[in-house]
Amino acid sequence: MSGVARLPAFAAALLALHAPAVAEERVTIEGGGYEAFDLDYAATGAEPAGALVRGCPGFAAAEPALAVTLSSPGDLFLRVGGAGAALMERPDGIVACETVDAYGLVRLDRRGGAPGEYRLWPLAAEPGASVTGRILATGYEPDLRETVRILGVAVDPALLPPLLSDLPPDPFAPPVSGEATLAPGGEITMAVALRGLVPAEEAGPGCAGLIDQTRPDARLTLSEPLPRLVLGAESDMADSTLMIIGPDGALHCGDDQVGYNPFVVIEPAEAGAYAVWAGVYPGGEGQPARLVFGETIPEGAAIPLPAESLATDAAPAWGYVGRDPAAPTEVALTIAARVFASDFDPECSGAIEPSRPDLVVSVWEPGPMTLAARSDGADATLLVITPSGVLLCNDDHDGTNPAVGLEIAETGDYFVWVGAFGGGEGAEAVLTVTPAPIDGAMDGTGAPEPNPFAGRDVPSAAAALAILEESPDFSTFLTYERMEETGPEGFILHGVTLSDPTGVDAPVSIARIAVSDLDLAGLSAGGGPERFALTVEGIDYAALAAAAEGGGPSLPLFETPPPLSVSVSLLPPGGDETRRDFSLGLVFEGQFGLGLSARLLWPEGAGAMDPETLAELAQGEAVELRIDDMGFIGASLARAAAEMGRDPGEMVAETLAELEGALGAMGPFSPGSPRGMLLAALTERLTGLDRPGRLRLRLSAPEGVDAETAFGALMEDAPDPAVISVEIAHEPL
């Protein structure tokens, strides 16, 4: 059942108590963007929903559970679990009602919605009855399985699309968009509509996005073998992926080889039929795309060379060594850096000499092993091929020194290349073979320092805390009054005190520290969780500022120091494991706030990557900086003006004139340009200091936001929106 109604007079009266009500939760979503928020709700039925939308069952609470601000025109998708029905009020006053579907979800969608506030009421069955559950709000249509999982809805698995483990891809099924035959020297383009039901990652390594495994999108036949076959998918409307099953049954997958477009190269390609699936990330289903078949690799494609191009059959430059189970072994060598290691695997760094390995390490009995390189004359890297042919890489495990660790090294020969970044050719280095797993940071000599989580059973976040507390030093700097478990992946510490072990600085009290969404598997595997949320609330800012005066970082000054809260999180948006939403916030209660958020492309296996490689691959699709002023700037200005005997208004006018002059010195700019938007936003803030306000800067770029592109866009009068878009604005709070 669904219904829509504009608020008539009697219904508006019924909602009179709703209109000024403050929602339990408030979020902002860019229309059609990739933001996603999931949150708990609890509501008590008060007013009959049928008085608002005829036939709508249930009772609405006195205030909405969620208010979503759509910052620009676009799509909005709301999913409610735990309720039998829900109401959504649009910015134009129209109220929509939807009831629960066969999957246990209430779906309230607004495609092409106007900017403004959308308010949501989950409905209770009876007046005075309570209803609890979870809400998912996104700018893209979320995947059904992920939605069910995130909202914790109990649904018959038979109703959900079958996973690949239950129903493998069928390369022999009739293709959706047709068949084609490619002759030598030919090229074929085929139009398709992107389809997605289940995660392709279950099919094998490198597979991504969603596919419909029941039928391929196309079938390509080679009439005769080719030395090279190139298959690609191109879409201007969505982030697509590729999955291919060849005539020999071999699986090939591609993602983001040319921008967001996937390409796969098969060398050589045998004659026969190739089943092709054009996959898509959530939100792109139904968008048009083109399949491209031929023999030419697109210019700039990030397609790695096969690992077989590394000459493992050549004699190593620095000899052979065996893993000594009793002691580390060191080998001195000189780095040769001629070919980029990323040519063999995109996750590898630096340059190596592929014509021969630097060293061959033989393992005669299974056991733990760490290969670590260090160099005083170069930023070294490592590339290792295991006896079973697996390629492993690392960079900057310990400063600029790399290391590769194996919990249990299989028997056989390990082919090792020690590489370096530019300028490292000819530098001296030492490779250390240690009969121990790589447990964490290195101490600079090649010996691993213990990681308290690695290899241990970490069944809950509380158990992780208990492992940390095993250290005798833990209680010297952090104590708490009470710990409250909030689920397997979270806990709250109440009454926290941070102490200086030296006794120089006074203790700093904290009301509570909350941990949630902690990646326990990542902790156990290597100490690098790939998702988490941490909030530190009620920090004694006066004590913190006093400690900073003794040599710490400079901190803002307040006449009456307010409590400080800090939050940081790294979470997959809407369950999309190929991306992460990073958020960092500082809030000085009732005074001032700073927020930084970014949508990151998240590479597979990111938790095991070194920081430099992760920073290189986890590019930001969008970055937003927020400054919330609730009176701090005005108070600071008034204090400075009083000390200088100046009029605050005159100081503001001078500041704005100087700013306009500085921006103009960079070149002419129009009011709608980035510099024009910046001047307008700062003018609105500084001339309205009696009102709370937010300064917001948002950058988004399809190819990722980097410092050079961002700075260039801020300097341009009209940046190309296909390269980067810039939003700078002042908003009332």
KAPEKA-V917529 format. One record per backbone hydrogen bond with DSSP energy under -0.5 kcal/mol. CO is the residue of the C=O (numbers start at 1). NH is the residue of the N-H. If there is no record, write none. Layout:
CO|NH, CO|NH
//
This chain:
1|99, 3|97, 5|95, 6|8, 8|12, 9|13, 10|14, 11|15, 13|16, 15|18, 15|19, 16|20, 18|21, 25|67, 27|69, 29|71, 30|33, 35|139, 37|137, 39|135, 41|133, 43|131, 45|128, 47|60, 48|51, 49|52, 49|53, 53|56, 58|49, 58|50, 59|124, 60|46, 60|47, 64|24, 65|25, 66|120, 67|27, 67|69, 68|70, 68|118, 69|29, 69|71, 70|116, 74|113, 75|32, 76|110, 77|138, 78|108, 79|136, 80|106, 81|134, 84|100, 85|123, 86|98, 87|121, 88|90, 88|96, 89|119, 90|93, 93|7, 94|90, 95|5, 96|88, 97|3, 98|86, 101|104, 104|82, 105|101, 105|107, 106|80, 106|108, 107|109, 108|78, 110|76, 110|113, 113|74, 116|70, 118|68, 119|89, 120|65, 120|66, 121|87, 123|84, 124|59, 126|129, 129|45, 131|43, 133|41, 134|81, 135|39, 136|79, 137|37, 138|77, 140|142, 143|147, 144|148, 145|149, 146|150, 147|151, 148|152, 148|153, 149|152, 153|155, 156|159, 156|160, 157|160, 163|166, 163|167, 169|171, 170|173, 178|219, 180|221, 181|183, 182|223, 183|186, 188|293, 190|291, 192|289, 194|286, 198|211, 199|202, 200|203, 200|204, 204|207, 209|200, 210|280, 211|197, 211|198, 211|213, 212|215, 213|170, 216|176, 217|177, 218|276, 219|180, 220|274, 221|182, 221|223, 222|272, 226|269, 229|266, 230|294, 231|264, 232|292, 234|290, 238|240, 239|281, 240|256, 241|279, 242|254, 243|277, 244|246, 244|252, 245|275, 246|249, 250|246, 252|244, 254|242, 257|302, 258|261, 260|240, 261|257, 261|258, 262|233, 264|231, 265|267, 266|229, 268|270, 269|226, 272|222, 273|275, 274|220, 275|245, 276|217, 276|218, 277|243, 277|279, 278|195, 279|241, 280|210, 281|284, 284|287, 287|194, 289|192, 290|234, 291|190, 292|232, 293|188, 294|230, 298|301, 301|303, 302|304, 306|309, 307|310, 310|312, 311|314, 311|357, 316|319, 319|360, 321|362, 322|324, 323|325, 329|433, 331|431, 333|429, 335|426, 339|352, 340|343, 341|344, 341|345, 343|305, 345|348, 350|341, 350|342, 351|420, 352|338, 352|339, 352|354, 353|356, 354|311, 357|317, 358|318, 359|416, 360|321, 360|362, 361|414, 362|323, 362|364, 363|412, 367|409, 369|406, 370|372, 370|434, 371|404, 372|432, 374|430, 378|380, 379|421, 380|396, 381|419, 382|394, 383|417, 384|386, 384|392, 385|415, 386|389, 390|386, 390|392, 392|384, 394|382, 398|401, 400|380, 401|397, 401|398, 402|373, 404|371, 406|369, 409|367, 412|363, 413|415, 414|361, 414|416, 415|385, 416|358, 416|359, 417|383, 417|419, 418|336, 419|381, 420|351, 421|424, 424|427, 427|335, 428|377, 429|333, 430|374, 430|432, 431|331, 432|372, 432|434, 433|329, 434|370, 434|436, 437|439, 441|449, 446|448, 447|443, 450|452, 453|456, 456|458, 457|459, 460|464, 461|465, 462|466, 463|467, 464|468, 465|469, 466|470, 467|470, 468|471, 471|474, 471|475, 473|476, 473|477, 474|477, 474|478, 477|499, 479|497, 482|494, 483|485, 484|492, 487|490, 488|461, 489|518, 490|486, 490|487, 491|515, 492|484, 492|494, 493|513, 494|481, 494|482, 495|481, 496|510, 497|479, 497|499, 498|508, 499|501, 500|503, 505|500, 508|498, 509|540, 510|496, 511|495, 512|537, 513|493, 514|535, 515|491, 516|533, 518|520, 519|523, 520|524, 521|525, 522|526, 522|527, 522|528, 523|527, 524|455, 527|529, 531|519, 532|570, 533|516, 534|568, 535|514, 535|537, 536|566, 537|511, 537|512, 538|511, 539|541, 539|564, 540|544, 541|545, 542|546, 543|547, 544|548, 545|549, 547|550, 547|552, 548|551, 548|552, 559|561, 563|589, 564|539, 565|587, 566|536, 567|585, 568|534, 569|583, 570|532, 571|581, 572|575, 573|576, 575|577, 576|579, 578|602, 580|582, 580|600, 581|571, 582|598, 583|569, 584|596, 585|567, 586|594, 587|565, 587|589, 588|591, 588|592, 591|630, 591|632, 592|588, 593|628, 594|586, 595|626, 596|584, 597|624, 598|582, 598|600, 599|621, 599|622, 600|580, 600|602, 601|603, 603|606, 605|608, 606|609, 610|614, 611|615, 612|616, 613|617, 614|618, 617|619, 619|601, 619|621, 620|705, 621|701, 622|599, 623|699, 624|597, 625|697, 626|595, 627|629, 627|695, 628|593, 628|630, 629|693, 631|635, 632|636, 633|637, 634|638, 635|639, 636|640, 637|641, 638|642, 639|643, 640|644, 641|645, 641|646, 642|645, 647|651, 648|652, 649|653, 650|654, 651|655, 652|656, 653|657, 654|658, 655|659, 656|660, 657|661, 658|662, 659|663, 660|664, 661|665, 663|666, 664|667, 670|673, 673|677, 674|678, 675|679, 676|680, 677|681, 678|682, 679|683, 680|684, 681|685, 682|686, 683|687, 685|688, 688|691, 692|733, 693|629, 694|731, 695|627, 696|729, 697|625, 698|727, 699|623, 700|725, 701|704, 704|706, 705|620, 706|710, 707|711, 708|712, 709|713, 710|714, 711|715, 712|716, 716|674, 719|721, 720|723, 720|724, 725|700, 727|698, 729|696, 731|694
//
